[in-house]
């Protein structure tokens, strides 16, 4: 979960007030942990086109190793915002 939060600060727009980074974590009664992180993109940061980001690929590999078939990862990105929603089914 930490890489998603770090990315919101690293790639988000933190030069405006108030800073707009929304982090929500919930645990359902069925032991599903949901983390949602949403931030406004920083238009002044240079981004490489077609760069999937090695960090995000590493996170996906770790999720596959630690939570095989027990997670859902949804990443939404548009011109202004970036949002990650991770759902983990925790062992009982």
GUDOLO-175736 format. One record per residue (C-alpha): chain; residue number from 1; residue in three letters; x, y, z. Coordinates in Angstrom, 3 decimals. Each point is the difference from the previous one (the first is absolute). Last residue first. Example, Ala and Ser with C-alpha at 12.3 -4.5 7.8 and 13.67 -1.06 7.14 Angstrom:
GUDOLO-175736
PT_unit_pos_code_east_north_up
PT_A_2_ser_13.670_-1.060_7.140
PT_A_1_ala_-1.370_-3.440_0.660
end
This chain:
GUDOLO-175736
PT_unit_pos_code_east_north_up
PT_A_92_unk_-8.992_-15.339_8.122
PT_A_91_unk_2.307_0.866_-2.842
PT_A_90_unk_-0.446_3.453_-1.481
PT_A_89_unk_-1.777_0.651_-3.288
PT_A_88_unk_1.754_3.048_-1.349
PT_A_87_unk_-1.715_2.762_-1.983
PT_A_86_unk_2.184_2.696_-1.513
PT_A_85_unk_-1.398_3.155_-1.562
PT_A_84_unk_2.456_2.392_-1.612
PT_A_83_unk_-0.949_3.429_-1.300
PT_A_82_unk_1.844_2.545_-2.123
PT_A_81_unk_-1.476_3.369_-0.891
PT_A_80_unk_0.285_2.835_-2.527
PT_A_79_unk_0.495_-1.415_-3.495
PT_A_78_unk_-1.489_-3.383_0.840
PT_A_77_unk_1.154_-2.997_1.966
PT_A_76_unk_-1.907_-2.841_1.618
PT_A_75_unk_1.819_-2.944_1.565
PT_A_74_unk_-2.012_-2.986_1.245
PT_A_73_unk_1.691_-2.765_1.945
PT_A_72_unk_-1.926_-3.046_1.185
PT_A_71_unk_1.422_-2.429_2.517
PT_A_70_unk_-0.302_-3.560_1.218
PT_A_69_unk_0.822_-1.999_-3.143
PT_A_68_unk_3.641_-0.203_1.134
PT_A_67_unk_0.494_2.298_3.023
PT_A_66_unk_3.700_-0.011_0.921
PT_A_65_unk_1.597_-0.953_-3.312
PT_A_64_unk_-2.486_1.723_-2.311
PT_A_63_unk_-0.017_3.073_2.239
PT_A_62_unk_3.800_0.095_-0.113
PT_A_61_unk_-0.033_-0.155_-3.805
PT_A_60_unk_-2.563_2.810_-0.168
PT_A_59_unk_2.099_2.154_2.322
PT_A_58_unk_3.097_-0.626_-2.110
PT_A_57_unk_-1.851_1.052_-3.162
PT_A_56_unk_-1.136_3.186_1.772
PT_A_55_unk_3.566_0.818_0.987
PT_A_54_unk_1.354_-0.724_-3.477
PT_A_53_unk_-2.170_2.750_-1.417
PT_A_52_unk_-2.147_-0.799_-2.986
PT_A_51_unk_1.956_2.453_-2.078
PT_A_50_unk_-1.901_0.412_-3.254
PT_A_49_unk_0.470_3.754_0.049
PT_A_48_unk_2.576_1.285_2.422
PT_A_47_unk_-1.363_2.422_2.535
PT_A_46_unk_1.376_3.418_0.777
PT_A_45_unk_-1.405_1.524_3.126
PT_A_44_unk_-1.579_3.423_-0.467
PT_A_43_unk_-3.501_-1.371_-0.618
PT_A_42_unk_-0.074_-1.521_3.518
PT_A_41_unk_-2.826_-2.489_0.010
PT_A_40_unk_-2.814_0.436_2.515
PT_A_39_unk_-0.119_-2.899_2.406
PT_A_38_unk_-2.087_-3.033_0.870
PT_A_37_unk_0.875_-2.939_2.249
PT_A_36_unk_-2.558_-2.703_0.751
PT_A_35_unk_0.825_-2.934_2.264
PT_A_34_unk_-2.522_-2.774_0.564
PT_A_33_unk_0.640_-2.818_2.459
PT_A_32_unk_-2.398_-2.911_-0.411
PT_A_31_unk_-0.377_-1.939_3.222
PT_A_30_unk_-3.705_-0.907_-0.490
PT_A_29_unk_-1.045_2.593_2.613
PT_A_28_unk_1.606_2.593_-2.207
PT_A_27_unk_3.282_1.771_0.663
PT_A_26_unk_0.313_3.553_-1.266
PT_A_25_unk_2.839_2.233_-1.147
PT_A_24_unk_-0.377_3.451_-1.532
PT_A_23_unk_2.678_2.371_-1.260
PT_A_22_unk_-0.921_3.228_-1.818
PT_A_21_unk_2.828_2.249_-1.109
PT_A_20_unk_-0.997_3.567_-0.796
PT_A_19_unk_2.462_2.409_1.562
PT_A_18_unk_-1.881_3.011_1.339
PT_A_17_unk_1.735_2.002_-1.189
PT_A_16_unk_1.928_-0.666_-3.157
PT_A_15_unk_3.602_-1.137_-0.409
PT_A_14_unk_-0.803_-3.633_0.848
PT_A_13_unk_-1.174_-1.057_-3.457
PT_A_12_unk_0.513_-3.703_-0.066
PT_A_11_unk_2.862_-2.021_-1.443
PT_A_10_unk_2.099_-0.556_3.130
PT_A_9_unk_-2.780_0.551_2.531
PT_A_8_unk_-2.498_-2.315_-1.684
PT_A_7_unk_2.840_-2.371_-0.870
PT_A_6_unk_0.884_-0.427_3.677
PT_A_5_unk_-3.612_-0.947_0.787
PT_A_4_unk_-0.059_-2.633_-2.737
PT_A_3_unk_3.431_-1.306_1.018
PT_A_2_unk_-1.162_-0.337_3.642
PT_A_1_unk_-2.871_-2.347_-0.731
end
